[in-house]
């Protein structure tokens, strides 16, 4: 598995993107991050509403340069790279070595 998936559930409702300071309700390794809109609950998740997920990974960058990332969701999402916000679709420069997204 190359991604760490963390599941967070709001005690009542999320009105904005959580800051993920609390410990996750569930944490596991997954091979890919791809969840279709089911109109219900994703497999292995506890709720279909008022939840947040965080997926992190790191990899070795063999060739430094500009890389493009894209993210999509229907409820709001943020893509962070090397501790800065990239938005939902962005290009960023990565140096040879390890990268964290």
Secondary structure, 3 states (H helix, E strand, C coil): CCEEEEEEECCCCCCCCCCCCCCCCEEEEECCCCCCCCCCCCCCCCCCCCEEEEEECEEEECCCEEEEEECCCCCCCCEEECCEEEECEEEEEECCEEEEC
